[in-house]
Amino acid sequence: MAKRTRKSALRSWMYAGVVVAGVGIVWASRRRPRIKPGQRLLVVGDSMAEGLSPYLKALAADDQVGFASLFKRGTRIGYWRTRPEFLAALDPSPSLVLFVLGTNDQVGAHTESPREAAELAAAAESRGARVAWIGAPTLTQGNDLADSLERVFGREYFDSRMLNIPRAPDGLHPSVEGAAGWARSIWEWLH
């Protein structure tokens, strides 16, 4: 019973989050990565991936998509390129790898981040996976990195700056309803 209640609560937050975020998927007509029943999704990232994962997992289960996630708080893009756990998660190859990274690269001059992102994507693609990048929400420090990543990934880039994502008290991470709405927007983009 408790498990069913938790699932119901997750879904309630996801739907409420969409309303709170005021999401209108303007970019829906763009070609984008697709995920279908029977395929496998791997989410890799930092604390933003951690916040999205429970909601993406629930949405994946609803659509009969296999789901796995790897996240570590405070990580930058370059951290994941040669991590054994990342390379192990690529065997067997997931259908799609969603990278949720960049928030920690926005602070400071990390000019190598777009190159590192391309190398990270190439590692996944070399194992047969398709890749997509989930851009970090806008921060008060600016978001020049998002423009660079959008150039690298093109139509496989989800621009989170377009969303009004409610924040947790720390002012950085999404609130519960913010993460739920953000996950729902990403899932709609994947379909």
N, C-alpha and C positions, 0 to 999 in steps of 0.2 A: 504493500500500500504506500509506504514512504517513497519508494522509487517512482511510482506512478505520479504521486503528488509533486515530486521534484521535476519530472518531465513536464507536467502540466504548468508548473511555475516557470520553467525555462521558456516554454512556448508563449505563455502570457507576456513575459518580458520581451520576447522577440517581436510580437505583434504591437505591443505598447511602444516599444522602442522605435518602430517604424513611424508611428504617429508622432511621437515626441521629436524625432529627428527631422520630421517634415521632408522625408526623402521622396524626391521625384527623380527617377533614373533618366536623366537627360541624355546620357550616353548610350542608352539601350540599343540604338540602331547600329552602333559600331560593332564590327566583328570582334568577338571576344572568345576566350577559352570556354569550352563546353565541358560539362561533367554530366554523365548519364548513369542510370541505374546499372549496377554491376561493375562500375569502374572504381578505382581507388584514388583517394585524395590524401596528400600529405601537406600539412601546414608546418612551416618552419619560421621561427622568428624570435622576437624579444618579448617583453612583457605585454606588448599589444597583442601578439599572437596568443599569449596565455589568456588574456581577457576574451578574445574572440572564440577560442577553441571549444568551450562547452556549448555555445550556441551553434557554431558550425557543425559540431558533432551531432547535435540533435537534428539539424536540418538534413545532414547527410543520411542519418538513420531513416528519416521520413522518406527519403528518395532512394533508399537501398544502395547508397554509395558507401564503400569502405572508407574508413577515416582513421588517420593517425596524425599525431602532432609532436613536434619537438620544439621546445622553447626554453630560453634561458634569459632571465631578467638582465637588463643592462648591456646586452650584447650589441655589437656593431656588425655591419655586413660582412667584413673580412673574417670575423670569428668563425663562421660556419664553413668556409671553403674546404678545409681539410679535416674537419671534425669526424672522428671515426663513427660516431652515432648517426651523423648525417649520411655519410657514405653507406653505412649499413642499412639505413631506412630506404635507400634506393635499390635494394636487392631483396625481393624482386621489385622491378620498377613500378612506382605508382603511375597512374594514368596522368595525373596532374599534380604539380608541386606549386603551392601558393606560398610565396615568400612574403612575410609580414615583418619587414625590417626597414630601418632608416631613421626612426625617431632619435636614437642615440647618435647617429651620424650627423644629425642636423646641428648639433651643438659643437662648435669648433670648426676648424678648417680641415675637413676630411675630403680633400680633392680626389683621393684615390677611390672613394666609395662607388662611383658609377662603374669603374673598371672592375672592382671587386664584385659588384652585383652581376655584371656580364659573365665573369668567370664562375661565379656560383651557379648561375643559370646554365652555363655550358656543362658543368659537372652533372647536373640533373638530366640535361638533354642527351648527354653522351650515354646515359643508361636507358634512354628510350622514353623518358618522361617529357610531357609538355610542361611549360612553366608559365606562371603569371606572377605579377608583382602587385601587392596591395600597398599603395602609397600611404605614408603616415598622415594622420590628420594635421591640419595647420597648427603650428605652435606660434607663440608670440614672438619668438626669435626670427621668424621668417621660414621659408621653405624652399630655398633655391635648389636643394637636393632633389625635390620632387620633380622639378622641371627637367633636370638631368636624367633622372630615372625614367621619366615618361619618354624622353628621346630614345633611350636605350631599349625600352620594352614596347613602345608604340601601342598597338591595340591590345596587348596583353598587360596593360597597366591600368589598374583601377585607381582613379584619382579621388582619394578620400577628402581632399580639400573642398570638394563640392558639397559635402554633407555638413549639416549642423549637428554635431555629435555632442550630446550633453556630457559634461566632465564630472569626474569624481572630485572630492574636496581637494585633492592634490593639484588640480588644475591641469594635469597632464593626461592622465589615463581616463578612458571613458567611464562613465557611471554604469551601473548595471543596465539601465534602460538604453544608455548610449551604445554599449557594446552589443546589446541584443539587436538594436536597430541597424547598427553598422554591419553585423553578421548577416542580417536579412538582406540588406542592400547588396552585399557581396554575393550572396547566394542567387539572388535574382539576376545579377550580372553574369553568373556562370551558366544560366539557363537560356 
